[in-house]
């Protein structure tokens, strides 16, 4: 379980203060707030960050569709934002979420279901029923 730390100093947040790549994107890792399980990684742009903070629904930027992607909008596998964290270099985000259903498009709980051990790939979990 993630510990939540409170600081006595708060400052206004501006998504433009983040460090985006040349395509205007920043990686965002989604982690289950209760179990600590790393669920997935996807990209956000400044507008997706702002929408996520405004709605509480994690919103990514789909590079293939060139459009916003609200996680679970079509699948029902929602990600409700609990906390958004910025790393020390301001070039990566961590979204602590309440995950409903599978996080992976393969219908697995996490996108990280393949382990490489002793030079071989091992599938760690099957798709959810």
NULUMLUM-881722 format. One record per residue (C-alpha): residue in one letter; x, y, z. Coordinates in steps of 0.05 Angstrom, whole numbers, plus 5000, padded with zeros to 4 digits. Layout:
% NULUMLUM-881722
AXYZ;...
% end
This chain:
% NULUMLUM-881722
X500050005000;X502450704983;X503851175040;X501051875032;X505552425057;X503053115072;X507353725065;X506054385098;X507854765035;X503154764975;X503955114909;X499255184849;X500254644796;X500854814723;X501354234673;X505754684630;X511154624684;X512153894666;X517653664618;X514453374556;X518153014500;X518753294429;X511753034413;X508853414472;X507852784513;X509752534582;X509551804606;X504551644661;X505051004702;X498550764732;X499150404799;X493550094840;X492950524902;X490849944947;X495649384925;X501449794897;X501149364834;X503849714772;X498249674722;X500450024658;X504150594625;X501051074575;X502251774549;X499152434568;X499653124539;X498353764580;X490953744564;X490253014585;X493653194651;X488753774661;X482753344643;X484952794691;X485453294748;X478853624730;X474652994723;X478152484767;X477851994707;X484751824682;X485352104612;X491151914566;X493152134496;X492551584444;X498451644396;X495251164346;X488451524345;X491252224358;X485652334408;X484152334482;X482851654514;X479051624579;X481150964609;X475150504612;X470450954573;X468750394524;X471049764563;X468349944631;X475249824661;X475550504693;X481350844728;X479151324782;X484651804802;X486651784875;X493152184872;X497552454816;X505052494830;X510652834791;X517652544792;X523752944812;X525553124740;X518353304724;X518652854662;X514552264687;X507852194724;X505151674772;X497651604776;X495151244837;X488450964816;X482450544836;X482250044779;X475749714759;X477049074719;X482948964675;X488049514661;X490949184599;X487549174531;X488948414531;X483948364589;X489348234641;X489748594708;X496448904688;X500149024623;X506348744657;X504348004653;X510647754619;X517047614658;X523947494627;X527546964669;X533846604650;X533146854578;X526046594571;X519346944571;X514146704622;X506846894620;X504947064692;X497447114684;X491746944637;X486447434615;X480947574666;X474447194658;
% end
